[in-house]
Structures are given as structure tokens and as C-alpha cells.
Amino acid sequence: MPETKPRILKPEKPQDRVKKSDRRQQILLELKLRPHVRINELAQRFNVSTETVRRDFEALSSDGLIARAHGGASAPTQGHYPSLDERTGAQVEERERIGNCAAGLVQDGETVMIDSGSTTIEMARALAYLGTECTVITNSIPVAMTLGQGAVQVLLCPGEYLASESATIGTETLEFLSRFHVDRCMIGSSGFSTEGPSETVRGFAAVKRMMLTRATKRHLLIASGKFGRKGLTLVQGFPGLDSIITDAKPKGELLRTINSAEVDILVAGKH
């Protein structure tokens, strides 16, 4: 009877580390399924250190996507902020003027990032009317639909669909935007104070921040009714802006801060 060779047991392959973008996407998905996630639990699941998960939490928190809690994180809770549909019916004349002024800055052949919001939708309408031949990258479905039938080439960002804003947000959206360098970006914001533009809608601050870093010329479209307001998350300080397009000139401390930062103020005139 032939001698049986001893079986050699191979060590089990350690669980692969989950890459950063996938970890953060999974954290957001988990918070859709349950109200709270814990650092220790996620570190074990992802095969990373607790410090790595803490850094993930800090990044997602600064983008307004989660709320930090002791030993973990939860979905952000915030007061009511008007939906896109509600905002679209307010300050129509002011937003049209701002949109027309912003659209007039875009030249044929330029590349432009446009974020989601009621004022940027007005800008898209004006741009479509002008027939400017340009390329637009946007996370806003209404902006894409407004521009998609004309001379503009539109690239729509992938990502998590935020129904109340008809827009995409999240890790996939940010990664897509990071692939491009554009001539201009046009962003709006929930509030505008001496600290800079701020955002209340979940996930929007991160999208705006990324657009600002990828553009040569950076424009904030903001109605004067938002002067002095502060949203949940700061988007960017004044050094990150080139111009503010608004319907009325700021006053007082806000005006002094803007002038000190050498940011241009473009006041949209009446037609």
C-alpha cells in the first residue's frame, strides 16, 4: 500500500482591505439600513484600523453626509430646508437676472461645471437660449435636461440619486468630477456669510468643493436674500472664489470681507 503524503495546509488568505471610496460608500449605505454605525464594527468588517474609520467619518461629516456620534456615526438630522421645487417658485426675477449674467460669461468652446440648485437651473436656461457651444459637467438632472437639446454637450455625474433635489451626490459623483479640469464652475449655496458660502442640503457641500478645485474661474451665484445666512456645512472660504454674481450689492461687514479677499462682485442688472 503506497505511503500517503501528509497534506500541507495553506494559511488562510487574510481578508482584503476595502479601498477608501468603497468603504465610504458602504458606510453611507449602512446608514440607510440602520440609524447608527460603530467604529469598531466597521474597522473589523473592512479589515482596517479604527483610526482609518475615524478618518472616513471625519471626511463624510465635513461633507455633510453623516453626523458624528460617540463611538460611531448616524445619518445627519437637520431642520426643514425648502426642496428644489419649493425654491424654484421663490425670488424668480432675481434668479433669472443672476442666471442671465452668469450665462453671459461663458464663451464658445469652454468647459463648465454647474452644480444643482434653483439659480443654476436659471443659468442653464439662459445658456441654452444664448446657444453657446460649450461642454457642461453637472450633477443636476434639470440642468442636464435644460441643456441637452441644444448646442451644449452635457456630461451627467453618476452617484446616489437625491430625489428632493433631482441631483446626484456621494463618492461616485466626487470621483467623476475629479477626472476633469474645466474653464469655469458655477455653484450656488444655501447661505452666504463672512465665512463664505455654506450648504444645508446633504452632500452638496462636497460636490461644490470639488467643482471649485477643478475650475480655473470660480463663480458663486447667490441671491441677496441669502446674505448673512449660514448653512449646515461651510463650502469654501473666500480665497476659493473669483467672483460673486448676485442681484444686489452686499453691505457692511460682508462687503468689507469680500473686498479684502479681492473677489469680484457682479450685480445682475434688470432688463
N, C-alpha and C positions, 0 to 999 in steps of 0.2 A: 504493500500500500504506500503510495507516494507521500512524502512528508508535506504537510500543509504549511505554507508560508504564513508567518504571522501577518495580520492585517495592520497596516500603518494608518493610524488615524490622523487626518489633516486637521490642523487647528481651524476652528470656525472663522470665517471672514468677518471682521468687525463691520458693524453697520456703517454704511457710507454717510459721511456728513452731508446734511442738506444745505445747498447753497443759499446765500443770503436772500436773494429775490424770492426763491421758493418758500423759505422759512416765513418771510413776512406775509406772503400771500396766504399761507396756511394759517397763520395767526389770525388774520382778518376773517378767513373762512370759519375758523373755530368759534370766533365771537359772534358769528351769525347763528350758530347752533346752540351756544350756551352763554350765560351772562358774564362769566368770569373765567380767565385762564391763569395758571400759576407758572412762575418762572421755572421752578424745579422740574415740574412735569414736562414742560416743553424742552428743557435742556436735555432731559433723558431721551425724549422722543426723537429729537433732531441730532443727537449724539454730538452736542456742543457744550461748552461751559455755560454756567449760569450768567457769567459776565457778557457772553455773546448775546444771550437772550435779552439781557438788560439793555444792551446797545440797540437791539432790534426794537424794543419797547420805546426807547427814547426817540428813535428816528420816527416811528409811527405816531408817537404822541406829538412830536413837533410838527408833523404834517396834518394834525387834527383828525387822524384816523382812529385813534384809541384814547382811552383815559387811563392814566397810571393809577394803580391801587396798591395797597400794601402787599408785597409778595407776588404781584401779578398785574393784570390789566383787565379792563372791561370796555364795552362799547361806549363811545362818548355820549353823554347826555347834555342836551342844551335846550334852551328855551325856543319857542316858535320863531322861525325866520321865514318870511314870505317865500312861497315856492316861485319857480320861474314864471309860471302862468300868472300868479298874483302880481309879481313885479313888472311884468310886461305891460300891464294896464295902467301903471303909475308913471308920472313925470314923462309922458310920451314926447311932448315937444322938446324938452331938454335933452332927452336921449337921442332924438333924431338929429338935433343940432350937433351934438358931440360925435355921433356916428358919421355924419357928413364930413365934418372937419377931419376926423381920423382917416376916413377912406381917401380923402384928397392927398394925403401924404404918401400913399402907396404908388409906386411907379411901375410901368410895364417892365416885366422881366424879374421883378423882385420876388423873394420868398418871405412869407409872413406866417407867424404863429398867432392864432386867435383863440382865446380861451372862451369858456362858456359863461353866458350872462345876458341879461336883457339889453344892456347897452352895446355889447359886442354884436348881438344879433342885428341891431340897427346899423352898426358899422358895416356888417356883411351885406345888408340890403343896399346901402349906399354904394358899396364897392361893386356889387352886381349891376346896379344902374349905370355906373360910370363905364363898365365894360373893360376895366383894367385887366390886362393879360398878365397874370401872376400865379404863383403857386401858394396855396394856403394849407397849413397843417393845423388841425383843430381837434379838440376833444368834444366839441359841441355838435350834436346831430342837427339842430335847427340851423346853425351856421353852415354846416356841410350841405344841407338841403337847399338853403338860400343861394349858395354859390355854385352848386353842382351843375346847373343847367346853362351856365354862361361861359365866359372866356376864361374862367379861373379853373386851374387844376387843383383838385382837393384831395388831401390825404387825411383820412379819419383815423384817429388814435384807437387802438384796441384797449381793452381794460374792463373793469367792473362797471356795469351799467347802473347809473344813479337816476332812477325814474323821475324823481321830483324835479330834476334839473335837465333831463334829456341829454345827459353827458356821461363820459367815461372818466373813471378815476382809478388810482391804485398803482401797484408796482408795474404792471404791463404798460400802462399809459406813460409812466415816467421813463421806462426803459426805451420805449419807442421814440419819445421826444428827444432823448439824449443822443440819438443817432444823427441828428441834423444840426447844422448851423445855418441860421437864417438872417436875412437883412433886418427884419423888424419883428417885434412881437407887440400885440395889442391885448392888454388884460384889463379887466375890471376888478372891483373889490367891494366887499360888504361895508367896509368902513375906511376912513382916511383921517389920520391924526398926525400929530407932530412926530410920532414914532415911525410913520409910514403907512402903506396900505395894509389892511388886515382882512381876514376872511372868516366867515361863520359857517359856510357850507362844508360839510365833511369832505376832506380830501382835496379841496380846491386850492388851498394854500400851496401844497406841494407841486401841483401842476403849474401854477403861476410862477413859482420859484424856479422851476426847471426851465420854463419858457424864457424867463429873464436871463438865465445863464447861457442860453443858446442863441441869443439875438445880439446883433450889433447895435441897433437902435431900439430902445425900450420905452414904450408908451403906456401910461395909465389913463384909462377912460373912466372918469368919475363925475357923477352929478353933484352939484354943490350941496344938495340935501344930505349928503353923506359926510360932509366936513365935520370933524370933531368926533365922529363915531369910532368905536373900537370893536372889531370882531373878535372871535374866539382866539384866532391864531395870527400872529404877525407874519406877513408875507415876506417883506423885504424893507430895509431901511432906504432912505433917500439916495444914497450912493448907487443903488441898483437901478435908478430911473434916469432917463434922458429928458422926458417931457411928461407933463400932465395936461390932458385935454379935458376941459370942463365947460360948463355953461355960464359960470360966474367966477370972478377972481376971488381967491381966498383972502381972508383978512387976519389981522392980529398976529398972534404967535405962529399960527400955521403958515402964513405968508412969509414971515421972517425966516422960519425954518427951511422952507422951500428955496428962498433966495440964497440963504447961506450955503445950501447944498449945490447951488448953481444948476438947478433943474428948471428947464423952460416951462412956462405956463402958456398954454394956447387956449384962449377963450373963444368958444364957438359962437359966431355971430348969428343973428336972426336973418331969415331970408325974406 
